């Protein structure tokens, strides 16, 4: 047996660690998304048993992710839980199509600043929203509302013993997770999040604390394959924006996670298109079951690598353990205090905020840092999908602006023609600068414009130069002479 599976012992041990990390996160993400806790476990099971079997990235682990919590909550609030399945199903099919058409590797071209900004914005919204949940209070619907309303929420909590008790459990959960890493390595064999949930559960039971706990419906009771009514929602243009957001954001998060996991081990590298297909297959199955969407999750994936996993067997086995837990011990979920899960999500949201990356970008690339901040603020102020689009648009504009570096040199020797040399990239973004320089030249002197130094001359600039040359010179002056009006590409000899 061991000769056929030489790494079975390492993969088995790693699967236990990943299972213990995954369970509280699966439940916490589901509750924070506004759906039954079991749906998070179902997504974790599919992430192990379906996506885990498929090729792509052998060591990263998939399941419900904190990064999609905000988007799922918005979708459930707008379209209902019944429509969640069809949203995830179509998003999964889109991912499959992108994988089959070789689009997966193109996600590596997305600006890192946009991705970090997306995670930062998500983290801020998660933290703000889960503080209300930790206090047992209803959170405002918008990201701005959640943040602005925090002072009032703390004031309300101070006047309620139950709210203070609930908030204390949430804060204690965060403290245990943070401090757990300072304990001896043997103790850390138990994941901090699991230990925090267990301690919070024991404390609430021992002292009969008045806190809300997870509502349990049973694994089979929450499975809701999308029906005709759910598919009827596809006639609404609004739902397609959500579907596209699910597909793009889940794909970006998964593939960036794959790149990060590749840096953690020396095994086979990620095959991005195959990983996209694996994620699409998983989300298609999750959609058919009416479960949460999945992505590759860096927390679980890094735990898998650090625990010594060698093959995909560890992530498949972790799905088996989640299935056995959900089938055999569903009543255990009903004992978990909701503020403890809120504490786990607050910590997860904090980890999403890239403090070091922001500082590093500000020191070396202030433009990228600005894109990161604008993306994060846009997500908080508007919503996830539009915030990411704003960030991507800003990144494209910045890249186009930087690619349009242009130098204009005017040489006037006092006699003979005025010589103008243009070098660099002449695009429509630099057209006002070009025309300002040319139109300032005297009309009663011969002018020679040399374009041989241009690497690129777009159609807008070419047309504008022709029009300027035709009308610039006075009637009794030699017409403007433009040389090398079609510059060759810089890579050509």
PyMOL commands that set and color helices and strands:
alter all, ss='L'
color gray80, all
select helices_A, chain A and resi 8-32+37-49+51-53+66-79+81-100+104-109+112-134+143-148+150-158+161-180+187-189+192-206+219-222+228-235+237-262+272-289+298-306+313-328+330-335+338-352+355-364+366-381+384-403+428-439+459-472
alter helices_A, ss='H'
color red, helices_A
select strands_A, chain A and resi 62-63+295-296+406-411+418-426+447-457+481-483
alter strands_A, ss='S'
color yellow, strands_A
deselect
rebuild
show_as cartoon
